[in-house]
Amino acid sequence: PTNLAARPGPEGDVARIQREACYSHVVAVLRFLVSGNDSDKENKMSKQQRAASKKELIRAATRSKDKLFLDSFFREMVALDLSSDLLQLDLPVLSSLESYLIKAGGLESAAPGVSLPALGPSQVKHLELLAKLFVSRGKFASAAQVYAAIAERRSESGEKNVKLEDRLKSYEAALLQASAKSEGDNNLVDDLEAKVAIMGFQKRIAENIKPGSVSEAKMSELLRELKNISELFNDYARPAEMWDVCLEIVAFSTQNMESAEVVVSLWDWFLLQGIRLLEDKGAAAVLEEACKRVETLG
């Protein structure tokens, strides 16, 4: 009645441990029903019986008003990959599930406009499930914002490392949800379209840049951190003589630069690069290469 487990400090810690010990019995039954490990030959359950029992257990457990129990039960369901069961919960408990996923994913203490810290696989899993929960409830803009937060989280070594490919996939998932017709937030869509394009440039540069074109420190930053369009152009594509990428960046960019002069210069370098590659093959080969390059970039 005094809800000691909700209090901070040693007294609350002890109370939470005691309550978790009680919850463990329910969690153990769920784990048993999902695992399919049936060592009791006399009381062996069929697959259908397990499924029915699991459904009843989840229904009964999620009627609880004990927030700490619900968090414990949700945590085990996520660990057991019962995402579809979680998304099919009755409406009254979905607000509790949403609160749990926000907290477990690290969004609860996130400051607006600030990237999330490096996240472990479990936290990412919780956030992806939160995004799916928003989608299932028709909250497409909220789902988009969660996917964008996943894309923009910081990267560290080990299991908290974030690959550019994963960032791009999260941005694309965010754009997909933001583009849902039922919401149509044009500003959000425009912002995410730009982020998808910029991350595409970053991934492409990282995959195709020649070794030694930039310093090891710069290369490490490129693989680990989000870069803006100016950094990609000035610090990577241009020094690495990736003239085709430079031209595409200029075409994409809305920055106030002397576009005409820059474009002419980049086209000169791009075509000259092709000439140098095939100058020993004769004029016909050089002309063909130049035509290919023009055709490729239009």
N, C-alpha and C positions, 0 to 999 in steps of 0.2 A: 504493500500500500504506500509506503514512503518512497518507493522507486529509488533505492540507494544506487542502483546501477547507472542511473542517469547523472549522478554527481561526479565531478572531477576529484582527483586525488586518490590516495590509497584505499580509502573506504569504498569508493565507487569501483575501483579496480577489482577488489575482492568480490564485491557483489556481482560484477559482470562475469567473472570467472565462474562463480557458483551457478549463475543462470545459464551460461554457455554449457556447463556440464549437464544441466537438465535438458537443454535443447539437443544435445548430442544423441540422445536416444531416438528422437524423431528423425534427425538427419541420417542416422545409421540405417534406419528402415528405408528411407528414400534411396540411399546409396545401394542397399541390398536389392531393391526392386529394379534399379537401373542396371546394375552390374551383370545380372544374369548368372551370378555365381551361386549355384544351388548345391550345397554339400549335404543337405538334409534329404536323403533319398525317399524317406517315408512321407514327407510333406512337400514334395517337389511341386513347384508352381509352373503352369504352362506360360508361354509367352503372352497369351491373351489375358490370363489371370494377373500377371505382373503389370501389364499395361492398365488394366482396370483398377488394380489396387493403387498404382502410382497416381492415377487420375483422381481417385478418391482422397488419397493422402494429401495431394497438392490442394485440392478444393477445401479440405478441412483445415489444413495448416494456414492457408492464406485468409481464413476468416478471423484469425487471431487479431486482437487489438494491441498486442505486445510488439512495439516497434523493434525492440532489440531481437526478439525471436524472428520477426519477419526478415530483418537484415541478415540474420544467421542462415535462415532458410533460403533466401534469395542467393546468398553467396554460394551455398552448396549447389543450388540449381545451375548457376552460371558455371561452376567448376565441373559439373557433370554434363555440360553442353546441352542443357534443356532450354535453349533459347526459344524454340517454338512454343513450348509449354508456358514460358513466362509471358510471351506476347499474346497468349490466348487467355490470360487471367481475366476474371470479371472486372468490370469497370471500377467498382469501389476500392480495389486494392492497387490499381495502377498508379495512383498518386504516391503510394508508399514505395512502389517499385521504382518510380521515377526519382524520388528523393534518394533512395539507396544507390541507384546507378550514378547519379550526379556525384554523390559523396565518394563512392568506391572508385570512380573514374578520375577523381582529382579536380573536378570542376567547381566544387563547393567554395573553395577558397581562391578561385581564379579571379584576377583583376581584369576588368574590361580593357581591351586593347593591348593586353600583354600576353605573349605566347605562353602556353603551358610549359612547365618544366619537363624534363625527360621523363617518360612514362615507361613502366614495365609492361610486359605482355598482358598481364591480367587487367591492368588499368585500361589499356587500349581495347581489350575485349569488352569491358564494361561500357566504354563510351560508344563503341560500335553498336552494342545492344541498345543503348539509350537512343541513338539515332534511329534505329529500326523501330523502337517504341514510338517515337515521334511520328514516323511515317505511318505506322499502323493507326495512329489517332488523327491523321490528316494534318499534322503540324509540320509541314514541309520546310518552312523557313527555319524552324528550330532545328530540324534534322540537318539542314544544310550548314548551319552554324556549328553544330557539333562535329560534322565531318571536316569542316575547315579548321577547327581547333585541333583535331587529330593531325591534319596535314602540317600544321604550323608549330607543333610541339618541338621542343629542343631535342637535340640528339647527343647521346653520350656513347661511349664504347660499350661493348658487350651486348646484353639483351635489350638495352635501351637505345641502341643504334637505329637510326631511321634512314632507310634507303630512299633515294630520289624517286624511284619507281613507286614506292609506297606513298610518298607525299603526293605524287601526281594522281594516283588512284583515288586517294581521299578527296583531293580537290575535284576530280571528275564526279565523284559520288555527291559532293556538295552541290556542284552545278546542276546535276540531274534533279536533285530535290528542289533547289531554288527555282528551277524552270517549270515546276508543276503548275498547271493551268489554274488550279484552284486558288493559288496565292498570287503569282505573278509580280513579285517584288523586283521591278526592273533594275533598281540600284544594286540590289544584292546580286542579281544575275550578271550585270555588267562587271561588277567587282570580281566575281568568281571566274568569269570568262577570261578576264585579264590575268588572273592568278594561274589559271590552267595553262594559258599561253606562255607565261613567263617561266613556269616550272617546266614546261615542254622544252623551252630553249635551254634551261639549265641542265636538264637531263641529257639533251642532245650534245651539248658542249662537253659534258663530263664523259660521255661515251666515245666521243670522236676526237678529243683534243690530243695532239701529239705529245708524247713524253718529253719533258724538258721545256715545253712552251711557256710554262709558268713555274714558279717556285713550288716546292713541296708544301709549304705552309698555305699558299694560295689554293693549291689543289685540294688540300685537306678541308679548307673552308668551303670550297665548291661542293664537295661531297657531303658535308655535314650541315651547312647553314643555308638558310633561305637568302637568295641574292636578288636585288632589284635589277631592273632592266639596264640601268646605267652601269652597274657593276659588271653585269654579264658582257656588255659591249666593250667597256673600257679596260677591264681587268683580265678578260679571258678571250673573247672572240677576236678582238682586234690584235692583241699581241700574238695570238696563236695563228694569225692569218687565215682565220675561218671566214673568208669574205662572203660566202653565200649566207652564212648565219648572220653576219653583220648587216647585209642587205635586208634580210627578213626582219631583223630587229628594228631597223630604221623604218621599214614599212609599217611595222606594228606600233612603234612608239608614237605617243601623242605629245612628246616633249617639244618645246620650242627650240629646235636646232636648225641650222642652215641646211635643210634637207636636200635641196637640189645639188649643192656643191658636194655634200657628203656622199650622196648617191652616185654622182658621176665618178668621184674618186674611187669609191668601193667597186663600181663596175669595172673600172680600169684595172684595179688590182686583181679582181676575180678573173677577168679574161686573160690578163698577163700570166696569172698562175697556171691556167690551162695551156697557154703557149709554151711556157717553160717546161711543162711536163712532157710535151710531145714535139718539141722543136726539132729533135733528131729524127722524127718520123716523116717529115716532109710537110709541105704546105697544105695538102689535102687533109691530112690527119689533124693538123692544127685547126683548120677551118671547121671540120666536123665537130671537134671538141668544143669550139667556141659556140657553134650552133646548139649543141646539147646543153651547154651552160645557160644560154639565153632561154632555151625552151623550158628548162627545169625551173627557173625562177620567174619566167614570164616577163 
